[in-house]
Amino acid sequence: MQRVQAPVKVIERVFERRIGEKVKIDAMQFGFMPRKGTTDAIFTVWQMQEKYGCKGKKLYFAFVDLEKAFDRVHRGH
């Protein structure tokens, strides 16, 4: 089985590199990113609420569930 794993890892790295050249991942991406979990996102939101609240400014957030949004898009198939 170890012989099968090595080529799969190589192919995975090639795909990851090629996709990475075409897709820009924003620094605010938290899900499925190394060292960036939901706790980090919650902390960021909390900090922004504190800073805007102290200044008496309104702060708006929008959360999009991309999985659900993608599943509802008609793609003509």
N, CA and C atoms as an extended XYZ file, in Angstrom:
231
Properties=species:S:1:pos:R:3:atomname:S:1:resname:S:1:resid:I:1 pbc="F F F"
N         0.805       -1.198        0.000 N   MET     1
C         0.000        0.000        0.000 CA  MET     1
C         0.851        1.267        0.000 C   MET     1
N         2.017        1.235        0.569 N   GLN     2
C         2.838        2.445        0.617 CA  GLN     2
C         3.242        2.909       -0.778 C   GLN     2
N         3.376        1.994       -1.708 N   ARG     3
C         3.740        2.374       -3.069 CA  ARG     3
C         2.624        3.178       -3.730 C   ARG     3
N         1.386        2.902       -3.380 N   VAL     4
C         0.252        3.621       -3.944 CA  VAL     4
C         0.157        5.024       -3.345 C   VAL     4
N         0.457        5.157       -2.074 N   GLN     5
C         0.334        6.439       -1.397 CA  GLN     5
C         1.301        7.480       -1.949 C   GLN     5
N         2.514        7.119       -2.247 N   ALA     6
C         3.503        8.089       -2.715 CA  ALA     6
C         3.074        8.759       -4.016 C   ALA     6
N         2.671        8.018       -5.060 N   PRO     7
C         2.223        8.698       -6.290 CA  PRO     7
C         0.982        9.573       -6.071 C   PRO     7
N         0.087        9.146       -5.210 N   VAL     8
C        -1.104        9.940       -4.929 CA  VAL     8
C        -0.704       11.269       -4.293 C   VAL     8
N         0.237       11.246       -3.384 N   LYS     9
C         0.724       12.480       -2.745 CA  LYS     9
C         1.342       13.415       -3.775 C   LYS     9
N         2.099       12.873       -4.707 N   VAL    10
C         2.728       13.690       -5.747 CA  VAL    10
C         1.660       14.334       -6.624 C   VAL    10
N         0.681       13.560       -7.030 N   ILE    11
C        -0.401       14.081       -7.862 CA  ILE    11
C        -1.178       15.157       -7.098 C   ILE    11
N        -1.429       14.914       -5.837 N   GLU    12
C        -2.139       15.886       -5.009 CA  GLU    12
C        -1.377       17.213       -4.960 C   GLU    12
N        -0.077       17.159       -4.785 N   ARG    13
C         0.738       18.382       -4.743 CA  ARG    13
C         0.740       19.112       -6.080 C   ARG    13
N         0.788       18.363       -7.174 N   VAL    14
C         0.751       18.977       -8.509 CA  VAL    14
C        -0.578       19.713       -8.704 C   VAL    14
N        -1.689       19.046       -8.380 N   PHE    15
C        -2.998       19.685       -8.514 CA  PHE    15
C        -3.098       20.917       -7.618 C   PHE    15
N        -2.645       20.787       -6.390 N   GLU    16
C        -2.714       21.897       -5.447 CA  GLU    16
C        -1.928       23.097       -5.967 C   GLU    16
N        -0.744       22.856       -6.517 N   ARG    17
C         0.078       23.940       -7.052 CA  ARG    17
C        -0.591       24.600       -8.252 C   ARG    17
N        -1.113       23.784       -9.166 N   ARG    18
C        -1.764       24.326      -10.368 CA  ARG    18
C        -3.016       25.125      -10.020 C   ARG    18
N        -3.806       24.618       -9.108 N   ILE    19
C        -5.010       25.342       -8.689 CA  ILE    19
C        -4.618       26.625       -7.975 C   ILE    19
N        -3.591       26.539       -7.128 N   GLY    20
C        -3.114       27.707       -6.395 CA  GLY    20
C        -2.630       28.827       -7.301 C   GLY    20
N        -2.145       28.489       -8.492 N   GLU    21
C        -1.707       29.506       -9.446 CA  GLU    21
C        -2.898       30.260      -10.036 C   GLU    21
N        -4.060       29.636      -10.082 N   LYS    22
C        -5.234       30.235      -10.723 CA  LYS    22
C        -6.235       30.833       -9.738 C   LYS    22
N        -6.229       30.342       -8.496 N   VAL    23
C        -7.218       30.768       -7.512 CA  VAL    23
C        -6.533       31.565       -6.414 C   VAL    23
N        -7.070       32.733       -6.116 N   LYS    24
C        -6.531       33.571       -5.041 CA  LYS    24
C        -7.393       33.357       -3.805 C   LYS    24
N        -6.788       32.894       -2.735 N   ILE    25
C        -7.513       32.696       -1.483 CA  ILE    25
C        -7.259       33.905       -0.607 C   ILE    25
N        -8.332       34.553       -0.221 N   ASP    26
C        -8.262       35.768        0.578 CA  ASP    26
C        -7.737       35.462        1.981 C   ASP    26
N        -7.088       36.427        2.585 N   ALA    27
C        -6.555       36.262        3.941 CA  ALA    27
C        -7.666       36.088        4.969 C   ALA    27
N        -8.890       36.489        4.624 N   MET    28
C       -10.011       36.353        5.548 CA  MET    28
C       -10.695       34.985        5.451 C   MET    28
N       -10.174       34.089        4.643 N   GLN    29
C       -10.715       32.738        4.538 CA  GLN    29
C       -10.343       31.970        5.798 C   GLN    29
N       -11.328       31.453        6.501 N   PHE    30
C       -11.056       30.735        7.734 CA  PHE    30
C       -11.312       29.243        7.616 C   PHE    30
N       -12.363       28.845        6.959 N   GLY    31
C       -12.694       27.430        6.875 CA  GLY    31
C       -11.725       26.651        6.010 C   GLY    31
N       -11.334       25.506        6.466 N   PHE    32
C       -10.476       24.581        5.727 CA  PHE    32
C        -9.112       25.171        5.395 C   PHE    32
N        -8.598       26.005        6.268 N   MET    33
C        -7.269       26.588        6.080 CA  MET    33
C        -6.384       26.157        7.245 C   MET    33
N        -5.116       25.868        6.973 N   PRO    34
C        -4.223       25.495        8.068 CA  PRO    34
C        -4.080       26.633        9.077 C   PRO    34
N        -4.142       26.301       10.335 N   ARG    35
C        -3.963       27.243       11.436 CA  ARG    35
C        -4.995       28.377       11.458 C   ARG    35
N        -6.155       28.192       10.820 N   LYS    36
C        -7.205       29.219       10.838 CA  LYS    36
C        -8.553       28.540       11.025 C   LYS    36
N        -8.928       28.345       12.262 N   GLY    37
C       -10.183       27.673       12.555 CA  GLY    37
C       -11.302       28.648       12.851 C   GLY    37
N       -12.467       28.110       13.219 N   THR    38
C       -13.615       28.954       13.505 CA  THR    38
C       -13.391       29.820       14.739 C   THR    38
N       -12.561       29.370       15.656 N   THR    39
C       -12.259       30.172       16.838 CA  THR    39
C       -11.603       31.485       16.426 C   THR    39
N       -10.727       31.444       15.434 N   ASP    40
C       -10.074       32.660       14.938 CA  ASP    40
C       -11.100       33.617       14.327 C   ASP    40
N       -12.045       33.079       13.568 N   ALA    41
C       -13.084       33.909       12.950 CA  ALA    41
C       -13.963       34.553       14.015 C   ALA    41
N       -14.343       33.791       15.026 N   ILE    42
C       -15.175       34.319       16.120 CA  ILE    42
C       -14.424       35.424       16.851 C   ILE    42
N       -13.143       35.244       17.102 N   PHE    43
C       -12.336       36.258       17.778 CA  PHE    43
C       -12.267       37.537       16.941 C   PHE    43
N       -12.093       37.397       15.630 N   THR    44
C       -12.029       38.566       14.744 CA  THR    44
C       -13.331       39.349       14.785 C   THR    44
N       -14.466       38.637       14.717 N   VAL    45
C       -15.769       39.298       14.779 CA  VAL    45
C       -15.930       40.004       16.122 C   VAL    45
N       -15.566       39.349       17.188 N   TRP    46
C       -15.684       39.934       18.529 CA  TRP    46
C       -14.850       41.217       18.629 C   TRP    46
N       -13.612       41.189       18.120 N   GLN    47
C       -12.751       42.373       18.161 CA  GLN    47
C       -13.372       43.529       17.388 C   GLN    47
N       -13.897       43.248       16.208 N   MET    48
C       -14.510       44.300       15.398 CA  MET    48
C       -15.727       44.894       16.101 C   MET    48
N       -16.537       44.056       16.730 N   GLN    49
C       -17.707       44.542       17.466 CA  GLN    49
C       -17.278       45.472       18.595 C   GLN    49
N       -16.241       45.082       19.306 N   GLU    50
C       -15.735       45.902       20.412 CA  GLU    50
C       -15.248       47.256       19.915 C   GLU    50
N       -14.444       47.257       18.858 N   LYS    51
C       -13.870       48.500       18.343 CA  LYS    51
C       -14.939       49.442       17.793 C   LYS    51
N       -15.872       48.910       17.023 N   TYR    52
C       -16.928       49.747       16.468 CA  TYR    52
C       -17.885       50.214       17.558 C   TYR    52
N       -18.180       49.341       18.527 N   GLY    53
C       -19.078       49.697       19.622 CA  GLY    53
C       -18.527       50.824       20.473 C   GLY    53
N       -17.235       50.820       20.725 N   CYS    54
C       -16.602       51.879       21.516 CA  CYS    54
C       -16.695       53.230       20.820 C   CYS    54
N       -16.692       53.218       19.508 N   LYS    55
C       -16.762       54.467       18.732 CA  LYS    55
C       -18.203       54.849       18.394 C   LYS    55
N       -19.163       54.019       18.808 N   GLY    56
C       -20.561       54.292       18.538 CA  GLY    56
C       -20.942       54.136       17.072 C   GLY    56
N       -20.183       53.371       16.339 N   LYS    57
C       -20.462       53.156       14.919 CA  LYS    57
C       -21.225       51.861       14.722 C   LYS    57
N       -22.035       51.849       13.651 N   LYS    58
C       -22.751       50.628       13.307 CA  LYS    58
C       -21.811       49.697       12.549 C   LYS    58
N       -22.000       48.405       12.757 N   LEU    59
C       -21.186       47.398       12.080 CA  LEU    59
C       -22.125       46.329       11.533 C   LEU    59
N       -21.947       46.001       10.258 N   TYR    60
C       -22.810       45.013        9.617 CA  TYR    60
C       -21.968       43.823        9.180 C   TYR    60
N       -22.519       42.639        9.339 N   PHE    61
C       -21.866       41.412        8.907 CA  PHE    61
C       -22.802       40.669        7.959 C   PHE    61
N       -22.209       39.967        7.025 N   ALA    62
C       -22.969       39.089        6.146 CA  ALA    62
C       -22.272       37.737        6.147 C   ALA    62
N       -23.031       36.690        6.399 N   PHE    63
C       -22.487       35.342        6.417 CA  PHE    63
C       -23.155       34.542        5.307 C   PHE    63
N       -22.365       33.925        4.479 N   VAL    64
C       -22.898       33.172        3.352 CA  VAL    64
C       -22.461       31.719        3.472 C   VAL    64
N       -23.417       30.827        3.423 N   ASP    65
C       -23.117       29.402        3.408 CA  ASP    65
C       -22.933       29.018        1.943 C   ASP    65
N       -21.692       29.000        1.478 N   LEU    66
C       -21.407       28.772        0.069 CA  LEU    66
C       -21.853       27.396       -0.403 C   LEU    66
N       -21.813       26.419        0.482 N   GLU    67
C       -22.251       25.076        0.097 CA  GLU    67
C       -23.730       25.091       -0.259 C   GLU    67
N       -24.539       25.703        0.585 N   LYS    68
C       -25.967       25.772        0.302 CA  LYS    68
C       -26.244       26.652       -0.901 C   LYS    68
N       -25.531       27.762       -1.023 N   ALA    69
C       -25.722       28.648       -2.170 CA  ALA    69
C       -25.370       27.928       -3.466 C   ALA    69
N       -24.288       27.211       -3.479 N   PHE    70
C       -23.852       26.496       -4.679 CA  PHE    70
C       -24.848       25.408       -5.065 C   PHE    70
N       -25.388       24.721       -4.075 N   ASP    71
C       -26.331       23.631       -4.344 CA  ASP    71
C       -27.638       24.130       -4.963 C   ASP    71
N       -27.960       25.398       -4.783 N   ARG    72
C       -29.237       25.933       -5.289 CA  ARG    72
C       -29.089       26.644       -6.646 C   ARG    72
N       -27.912       26.767       -7.154 N   VAL    73
C       -27.698       27.442       -8.440 CA  VAL    73
C       -28.014       26.473       -9.577 C   VAL    73
N       -28.913       26.905      -10.471 N   HIS    74
C       -29.247       26.084      -11.629 CA  HIS    74
C       -28.134       26.229      -12.663 C   HIS    74
N       -27.522       25.129      -13.029 N   ARG    75
C       -26.408       25.176      -13.957 CA  ARG    75
C       -26.769       24.600      -15.327 C   ARG    75
N       -28.046       24.403      -15.608 N   GLY    76
C       -28.510       23.972      -16.907 CA  GLY    76
C       -28.206       22.528      -17.268 C   GLY    76
N       -28.002       21.679      -16.292 N   HIS    77
C       -27.720       20.259      -16.579 CA  HIS    77
C       -28.984       19.458      -16.516 C   HIS    77
